């Protein structure tokens, strides 16, 4: 087992630091992180932010950005990071730009979090993430 810190960078900014548990492969080249782990607890709403994979889509009303729809990919139960020297790279995600808008981060398939009470988007989505051993603070 290994522990990684702040693997969803934007969550750390909004909700504080978080640790997740992962499994380091026998050959030391990959880390597998099971989804569904809680990275933040909101006692007021009695809900957790849980790791997931999903797709966000920015919805426009009358030509203006209105809201973000989020769909969890229930087929995915874990994410994998590839270790290459000091780099740790997230695999299996893909970002895409929103034409003519400065909201490209929200039209993508990626590593995210959702609220456990209503499965709504937790406000964090990442793809093409590259970390270092010191940023993730791997602990064996």
C-alpha positions as CSV (number, residue, x, y, z in Angstrom):
1,X,0.0,0.0,0.0
2,X,1.0,3.6,-0.7
3,X,-0.6,6.9,0.3
4,X,-0.8,9.8,-2.1
5,X,-1.5,13.4,-1.1
6,X,-3.6,15.9,-3.0
7,X,-4.1,13.9,-6.2
8,X,-7.0,16.2,-7.2
9,X,-5.2,19.6,-7.0
10,X,-8.3,21.7,-7.3
11,X,-9.9,19.9,-4.4
12,X,-7.0,20.7,-2.2
13,X,-7.5,24.4,-3.0
14,X,-11.2,24.3,-2.2
15,X,-11.4,21.7,0.6
16,X,-7.9,21.3,2.1
17,X,-5.4,18.5,1.8
18,X,-6.5,14.9,1.4
19,X,-4.8,11.5,1.4
20,X,-5.9,8.5,-0.6
21,X,-4.7,4.9,-0.5
22,X,-3.3,3.1,-3.5
23,X,-1.5,0.0,-4.5
24,X,2.1,0.0,-5.8
25,X,2.7,-2.7,-8.4
26,X,5.3,-5.3,-7.6
27,X,7.7,-3.9,-10.2
28,X,7.2,-0.3,-8.9
29,X,6.0,1.1,-12.3
30,X,2.3,1.8,-11.5
31,X,0.0,2.9,-8.7
32,X,-3.6,1.9,-8.8
33,X,-6.0,4.0,-6.8
34,X,-9.5,2.6,-6.1
35,X,-12.4,5.0,-6.8
36,X,-15.1,5.8,-4.3
37,X,-12.6,6.9,-1.6
38,X,-13.7,10.0,0.4
39,X,-11.3,13.0,0.1
40,X,-13.5,15.4,2.1
41,X,-16.4,15.2,4.6
42,X,-19.0,17.9,4.9
43,X,-20.8,17.3,8.2
44,X,-23.4,20.1,7.6
45,X,-24.7,18.3,4.5
46,X,-23.8,14.9,5.8
47,X,-21.9,14.1,2.5
48,X,-18.5,13.1,1.3
49,X,-16.5,14.1,-1.8
50,X,-15.8,10.7,-3.5
51,X,-13.2,10.0,-6.2
52,X,-14.7,9.0,-9.5
53,X,-14.1,9.1,-13.3
54,X,-16.6,11.1,-15.4
55,X,-17.5,13.5,-18.1
56,X,-18.4,17.1,-17.7
57,X,-20.3,19.1,-20.2
58,X,-20.8,22.9,-20.1
59,X,-24.4,23.6,-20.9
60,X,-25.3,26.8,-22.7
61,X,-28.6,28.7,-22.5
62,X,-29.2,31.5,-24.9
63,X,-25.6,31.3,-26.0
64,X,-24.2,31.8,-22.5
65,X,-22.6,29.2,-20.2
66,X,-25.4,28.2,-17.7
67,X,-24.3,25.1,-15.8
68,X,-22.2,22.0,-15.8
69,X,-23.6,18.6,-16.2
70,X,-21.6,15.7,-14.8
71,X,-21.9,12.0,-15.7
72,X,-20.0,9.4,-13.7
73,X,-18.5,6.6,-15.6
74,X,-19.7,3.7,-13.5
75,X,-17.6,1.2,-15.6
76,X,-14.4,2.5,-14.1
77,X,-13.5,1.4,-10.5
78,X,-9.9,2.6,-10.3
79,X,-7.4,5.0,-11.8
80,X,-3.8,4.1,-12.7
81,X,-0.7,6.2,-12.5
82,X,2.4,5.3,-14.5
83,X,5.7,5.9,-12.7
84,X,8.6,7.0,-14.9
85,X,11.6,8.1,-12.9
86,X,10.4,11.0,-10.7
87,X,7.2,11.6,-12.8
88,X,3.9,10.1,-11.9
89,X,1.4,10.4,-14.8
90,X,-2.4,9.8,-14.7
91,X,-3.6,7.4,-17.5
92,X,-7.0,7.1,-19.2
93,X,-8.3,10.7,-19.3
94,X,-8.9,13.2,-22.1
95,X,-9.5,16.9,-22.1
96,X,-11.3,18.8,-24.9
97,X,-11.8,22.4,-25.4
98,X,-15.1,24.3,-25.5
99,X,-15.1,26.2,-28.8
100,X,-14.9,30.0,-28.3
101,X,-15.1,29.8,-24.5
102,X,-12.6,30.1,-21.7
103,X,-14.2,27.1,-20.0
104,X,-12.2,24.3,-21.6
105,X,-11.5,22.6,-18.3
106,X,-15.2,21.7,-18.0
107,X,-15.7,19.8,-21.2
108,X,-13.7,16.7,-20.6
109,X,-13.5,13.1,-19.5
110,X,-11.3,12.8,-16.4
111,X,-10.5,12.0,-12.8
112,X,-13.0,13.9,-10.6
113,X,-15.0,13.8,-7.4
114,X,-18.7,13.8,-6.7
115,X,-20.9,14.4,-3.7
116,X,-22.1,11.2,-2.1
117,X,-25.6,12.5,-1.2
118,X,-26.8,13.4,-4.7
119,X,-23.9,12.3,-7.0
120,X,-23.5,15.9,-8.2
121,X,-20.2,17.3,-9.6
122,X,-17.7,18.1,-6.8
123,X,-16.1,20.9,-8.9
124,X,-12.8,19.2,-9.6
125,X,-11.8,17.4,-12.9
126,X,-8.3,16.6,-14.0
127,X,-6.7,15.0,-17.0
128,X,-3.1,14.7,-18.3
129,X,-2.0,15.1,-14.7
130,X,1.7,14.8,-14.0
131,X,2.9,14.7,-10.4
132,X,6.3,14.1,-8.8
133,X,7.1,11.8,-5.9
134,X,7.5,14.9,-3.6
135,X,4.1,16.3,-4.7
136,X,2.3,13.1,-4.0
137,X,4.3,12.2,-0.9
138,X,4.3,8.5,-1.5
139,X,4.6,6.6,1.7
140,X,5.2,2.9,1.8
